[in-house]
Amino acid sequence: MPHLFIRGISVEQVKTISRPLVQELAELCECGTDNFTLEVVNSTFVFDGKEVPGYPFIEVKWFERGQAVRDQFANIITKYVHSLEVPEVEIAFSTFKESEYYFNGKSFATE
């Protein structure tokens, strides 16, 4: 955890930034790089009856770490996406409550 769902950016592009992106995010979150999942979601985008290129959109699912960390997290992602010569990216955060998140049947709130 965190889990990044990435749309509108190719798998090959994500591969090129994955290592330094995750390293920097892990340093910010003070956790190991193995806590991160990057998932490139293959979607078909349609507008006006035609298939169109996808708009870069990244959804971050995580445990809340506060506004300051969230702002820095978004800025780090934006920096790496822009390094791919992708001019715009939208990022949205979805927060899990520890009491509602389970690993092997155990709530994170009890650990």
Buried (B, 14 or more C-beta within 10 A) or exposed (E): BBBBBBBBBBEEBBEEBBEEBBEBBBEBBEBEBEBBEBEBEEEEEEEEEEEEEBBBBBBBBBEEBEEEBBEBBBEBBBEBBEEBEBEEBEBEBEEBEEEEBEEEEEEBEEE
